Each structure stands twice: as structure tokens, then as C-alpha cells.
Amino acid sequence: MEQRVSLITLGVPDMERSAAFYEALGWQRAQSPDGVIAFDLISQTLGLYPLEKLAEDIGLPPDELGTGAMTLSHNTRSPEEVDALLTAAEAAGAEILRPAGDVFWGGYIGYFRAPDGHVWEIAHNPFSPLAENGAFRWNGFPVPS
């Protein structure tokens, strides 16, 4: 696993209110599908997602996520890399919360809970290719020709 965090997803009860907060700080939204609000950061993206949908995605009840629920996301270059990282995480002591699989927006994801309790999403997003150095941006980097 490369040493980076690609996407920070915050489960929030009111997405527009949360987005307004970040916009008041001077952040600008990135283009995003309905149901997700994204802000590109330097080499990362902060995503806002409905708390109930985040809980459903992970496979836990919303009250188990608590206030300030979030996932740490690590994006990969391929679906096969998602599978390999989930296997490695489980071998290292993580609990697999959602086995890797296709998702509605066209990607491939799985979730694990690290031994310290933090929830990680391992994802392949074909619409956000990584830079050669592994940097992530919500709408990707141009693929070198």
C-alpha cells in the first residue's frame, strides 16, 4: 500500500449546510455526481456524503458511526489492486466490513476496519486516474500517452 490518503469522506446529516461551511472558508466544489459533494485539496479530495448512505455503504448502522463519521480512502490503479490490498489488510489484522465489488457510480470498492477502529475504503475509480506518482484528484490526472 502506497503511503497516502486519496479521499477523505465525511458522513454529514445536512450536506448543503456542510458544503456551505467549506465554501465560506473559500473552498470551491469540484464537479461531482448527484449525492456527493467534493472539494479538491492539494493531492487529496474532501467528500461530503449523507451519513445514512455512508453507513449503508459500509454495512454498519448509522449510530455505530457516531458524530463525525468518516472513511479514509486509498485509491488504486486497478480493481485487482483493491482486492490485493483488502487481502493484505485482513492478513494484518483488519476486519473486512464490505468485500470488494462494483458500485453504482462505476467504480470498485471495499471497506475494512483497522485494528485501531478507523474505517478505510480501498477504491478503484476509473474516472479519476492517479498521477504517475500516485497523487489523487477527484476528476483524475491526464493519462500519459
Phi, psi and chi 1 to 4 in degrees:
 res  aa     phi    psi   chi1   chi2   chi3   chi4
   1 MET       -  125.6 -177.6  169.5  177.0      -
   2 GLU   -68.4  149.2  -65.2  174.8   21.5      -
   3 GLN   -83.4   84.6 -172.5  173.5  -42.2      -
   4 ARG  -165.5  159.8   65.4 -178.8  151.8   72.4
   5 VAL  -115.6  127.4  174.4      -      -      -
   6 SER   -91.4  -47.0  -54.9      -      -      -
   7 LEU  -139.5  128.8  174.5   65.6      -      -
   8 ILE  -105.1  115.5  -60.1  166.1      -      -
   9 THR  -106.5  122.6  -57.4      -      -      -
  10 LEU  -105.0  121.7  -55.5  178.5      -      -
  11 GLY   -76.7  120.9      -      -      -      -
  12 VAL  -129.6  146.6  -62.0      -      -      -
  13 PRO   -75.4  -26.8   21.1  -27.6      -      -
  14 ASP  -137.0   98.3 -175.8  -27.6      -      -
  15 MET   -62.0  -43.9  -71.8 -178.8   44.9      -
  16 GLU   -65.4  -39.0  -73.7  -57.7  -37.3      -
  17 ARG   -64.2  -43.7 -179.7  174.2  177.2 -137.6
  18 SER   -64.8  -42.1  -66.1      -      -      -
  19 ALA   -62.1  -40.6      -      -      -      -
  20 ALA   -60.7  -36.0      -      -      -      -
  21 PHE   -61.1  -51.0  168.4   77.0      -      -
  22 TYR   -66.4  -36.4  -68.9  104.5      -      -
  23 GLU   -65.4  -35.2  -71.1  168.3  -24.8      -
  24 ALA   -65.0  -23.7      -      -      -      -
  25 LEU   -84.2   -2.3  -64.0  177.1      -      -
  26 GLY   101.0    2.4      -      -      -      -
  27 TRP   -76.7  151.7  -70.1   14.7      -      -
  28 GLN  -119.0  138.9  -63.5  179.1  -13.9      -
  29 ARG   -68.9  145.6  -67.4 -175.1 -164.5 -161.0
  30 ALA   -92.7  155.4      -      -      -      -
  31 GLN   -59.8  138.7  -76.3 -169.2  -26.4      -
  32 SER  -156.5  152.0 -176.3      -      -      -
  33 PRO   -68.7  158.6   23.7  -31.0      -      -
  34 ASP   -53.7  143.4  -73.5  -16.3      -      -
  35 GLY    94.5   -6.9      -      -      -      -
  36 VAL  -136.4  136.7  177.8      -      -      -
  37 ILE  -116.6  128.4  -64.0  173.4      -      -
  38 ALA  -126.6  144.8      -      -      -      -
  39 PHE  -127.5  117.0  -62.5   92.5      -      -
  40 ASP   -71.1  133.6  -79.9  -29.2      -      -
  41 LEU  -109.8 -176.5  -49.9  175.6      -      -
  42 ILE   -75.1  107.7  -62.8  171.6      -      -
  43 SER    70.4    9.1 -174.2      -      -      -
  44 GLN  -147.4  172.7  -61.8  171.8  -29.5      -
  45 THR  -133.7  139.4  -63.1      -      -      -
  46 LEU  -100.8  123.8  176.1   76.1      -      -
  47 GLY  -113.8  137.8      -      -      -      -
  48 LEU  -105.0  135.7  -55.4  177.7      -      -
  49 TYR  -145.4  141.8 -161.1   56.0      -      -
  50 PRO   -56.3  133.4  -22.5   32.1      -      -
  51 LEU   -54.3  -44.4 -177.8   59.5      -      -
  52 GLU   -63.8  -39.5  -61.6   80.1   20.8      -
  53 LYS   -70.7  -36.0  -63.6  -63.7  -87.8  176.5
  54 LEU   -63.3  -44.7 -179.1   60.8      -      -
  55 ALA   -61.1  -42.7      -      -      -      -
  56 GLU   -62.8  -44.2 -179.5 -177.4  -48.7      -
  57 ASP   -57.2  -44.5 -112.5   12.0      -      -
  58 ILE   -75.9  -32.9  -64.6  169.6      -      -
  59 GLY    96.6   27.0      -      -      -      -
  60 LEU  -124.9  155.3  -65.9  172.2      -      -
  61 PRO   -69.0  145.4   13.2  -16.6      -      -
  62 PRO   -54.6  -35.8  -24.4   31.8      -      -
  63 ASP   -68.1  -19.3   60.9  -19.0      -      -
  64 GLU   -77.2  -20.1 -139.8  176.8  -69.3      -
  65 LEU   -79.7  -31.7  -64.4 -179.5      -      -
  66 GLY    74.7 -178.0      -      -      -      -
  67 THR   -73.5  139.9  -56.4      -      -      -
  68 GLY    78.2   24.0      -      -      -      -
  69 ALA   -57.5  139.7      -      -      -      -
  70 MET  -159.6  163.4   62.8  177.4 -104.2      -
  71 THR  -123.0  149.2   60.7      -      -      -
  72 LEU   -98.2  127.3  -61.1  170.3      -      -
  73 SER  -113.0  138.3  -62.8      -      -      -
  74 HIS  -121.4  114.9  178.2   84.2      -      -
  75 ASN   -90.6  148.5  -80.5   50.0      -      -
  76 THR  -121.4  173.9   67.0      -      -      -
  77 ARG   -89.2  -12.0  -69.2  175.6  176.4   80.0
  78 SER  -157.1  157.9   70.4      -      -      -
  79 PRO   -60.8  -33.9  -24.0   33.5      -      -
  80 GLU   -62.9  -34.8  -65.9   78.2   18.0      -
  81 GLU   -68.7  -32.8 -163.1  174.9  -17.2      -
  82 VAL   -60.1  -49.6  172.4      -      -      -
  83 ASP   -57.9  -45.5  -67.3  -28.3      -      -
  84 ALA   -64.3  -40.7      -      -      -      -
  85 LEU   -70.0  -36.5  -74.0  175.3      -      -
  86 LEU   -64.7  -39.7  -73.7  172.7      -      -
  87 THR   -62.5  -44.4  -62.1      -      -      -
  88 ALA   -65.3  -40.1      -      -      -      -
  89 ALA   -63.2  -44.1      -      -      -      -
  90 GLU   -62.9  -41.9 -173.9  172.2   35.0      -
  91 ALA   -63.6  -28.7      -      -      -      -
  92 ALA   -86.2    0.6      -      -      -      -
  93 GLY   111.7    4.1      -      -      -      -
  94 ALA   -77.6  154.9      -      -      -      -
  95 GLU   -98.1  123.6  173.0 -169.6    2.7      -
  96 ILE   -76.9  119.7  -58.1  -58.8      -      -
  97 LEU   -92.3  -34.5  -60.9  172.6      -      -
  98 ARG  -145.0  116.3  175.7 -179.2  173.6  170.3
  99 PRO   -61.3  154.6  -19.0   29.3      -      -
 100 ALA   -60.0  142.7      -      -      -      -
 101 GLY  -173.9  170.3      -      -      -      -
 102 ASP   -68.8  149.2  -64.1  -35.2      -      -
 103 VAL  -126.1  163.8  -70.8      -      -      -
 104 PHE   -56.7  -29.2   72.9   94.9      -      -
 105 TRP   -88.6    2.2   49.3  -94.7      -      -
 106 GLY   103.3    3.7      -      -      -      -
 107 GLY   -99.7 -168.3      -      -      -      -
 108 TYR  -141.3  118.8 -173.5   79.5      -      -
 109 ILE  -138.7  162.4   67.2  170.5      -      -
 110 GLY  -152.1  160.7      -      -      -      -
 111 TYR  -126.8  145.2  -72.3   94.4      -      -
 112 PHE  -137.3  155.7   68.9   82.0      -      -
 113 ARG  -106.0  120.6 -175.6  179.9   -3.2 -128.9
 114 ALA   -67.9  158.7      -      -      -      -
 115 PRO   -54.5  -26.8  -28.0   35.9      -      -
 116 ASP   -83.6    0.0   60.6   12.6      -      -
 117 GLY    98.8  -11.8      -      -      -      -
 118 HIS   -72.1  141.0  -70.0   96.5      -      -
 119 VAL   -98.1  129.0  176.5      -      -      -
 120 TRP  -115.0  140.3  -78.7   82.5      -      -
 121 GLU  -106.0  130.7  173.8 -167.1   34.1      -
 122 ILE  -108.5  123.2  -54.0  -60.8      -      -
 123 ALA  -137.7  145.7      -      -      -      -
 124 HIS  -114.2  119.9  169.6   65.9      -      -
 125 ASN  -115.0  104.3 -177.5  -20.0      -      -
 126 PRO   -66.7  -13.0   24.3  -32.0      -      -
 127 PHE   -93.4   -4.8  -51.3  108.3      -      -
 128 SER  -131.7   70.2  -64.1      -      -      -
 129 PRO   -60.0  140.8    6.0   -7.5      -      -
 130 LEU   -75.6  153.2  -58.9  176.6      -      -
 131 ALA   -69.0  165.5      -      -      -      -
 132 GLU   -55.4  -35.7 -170.0  173.3  -52.6      -
 133 ASN   -84.2    4.6   69.3   -5.2      -      -
 134 GLY    92.2   -1.5      -      -      -      -
 135 ALA   -62.2  145.2      -      -      -      -
 136 PHE  -113.3  142.4  175.5   86.4      -      -
 137 ARG  -141.6  142.0 -149.5  172.6   15.6 -155.4
 138 TRP   -50.2  -45.4 -173.9 -102.5      -      -
 139 ASN   -99.1   14.7  -70.6  -46.5      -      -
 140 GLY    80.2  176.2      -      -      -      -
 141 PHE  -112.3  149.6  -70.1   88.1      -      -
 142 PRO   -58.7  137.6  -16.9   25.8      -      -
 143 VAL   -78.2  126.9  176.8      -      -      -
 144 PRO   -61.3  142.7   -1.1    4.6      -      -
 145 SER   -96.0      -   40.2      -      -      -
